[in-house]
Amino acid sequence: MGWFDTWFDETDWPTGARLDPFRDAVWQLSLNGEIKGWVTTSVTPMRSFPFFWSKLECMRNQVHWADGKDEDVDEDYSPE
């Protein structure tokens, strides 16, 4: 296994238990019992500065409205 394969190896990536409910999840949005849309979330590994050595997780979420419109994807990074 070369350095390139090791660089992208995700088997030893740290995972935060607080993010577990957001791993490949779908959340329903409703108002007064009427479905307004959904929020989809995923958690993916990422590298961060300095020099991309830090291994972190990134949460992505997107709102999908019942009328078919989608919001832009929002990314949230670790506070570290």
N, C-alpha and C positions, 0 to 999 in steps of 0.2 A: 504494500500500500504506500503510494507516494504522498508527498506533502499535500498535493491537491485533494486527494481522497480524504486525507486526515482533516483538512481544513473544513470540508463539508460534511464530515461524519457527525450525525446528530444523536448518536447513541448515548453519549455521556453529557448531553446538554442539561443544564440545571432547569428544573421545572418548579414553578411556584404553585403550591396547593390552592392559594387564593384565586388563581386563574382557572382552576378546574371547571367551575360551572360555565365558563365561557368557551370551552374547547368545542368547536363545531356545534354550536347551540343556536336555537331559534327561539326568540321571545315574541310573544304576541302583544300588540298594542291595542288597547280598547278604551272607549270612553262611553260611560253609561251603558255598558253591555254591548256596544256596537264595535265590531272589529274595524280598526283604522289602518292597521298594517302590521309589519313584523320587523324585528331587528335580528339580523344574522351576525354571529360572532365567530371568530376563529383566533387561535393562538399559534404563532409560528416562531421558530427560532430565528435569531438575528445576531449579528455581531455589532459591537459599538466601539467607539474611540476609547482609549488611544490606539491607533493603528489596527483597529478591528480585532483586537485580541479578546476583548470582554465578550462573554457569551451571555446573552439576555433573551428574553421572550418579548414578543410584540403582539398586542391584541389588536385585531382589526374588527371593525363593526360597520354595518351598513343598514340603513333604514329602507324598507321596501313598503311603499304605501299601497293600500287596497285598490286605488285607482290605476295601478300599474306603474307609477313613477318611482324611481329609485334615487336616493340621495347619493352623494359621493362617498366613497369608502373613507372612514376615519381611522387613523392609526394612533395607538396609545403605547408609549414606551415605558419601560421600567424607570422608577424614580432614581435608580442608581445611575 
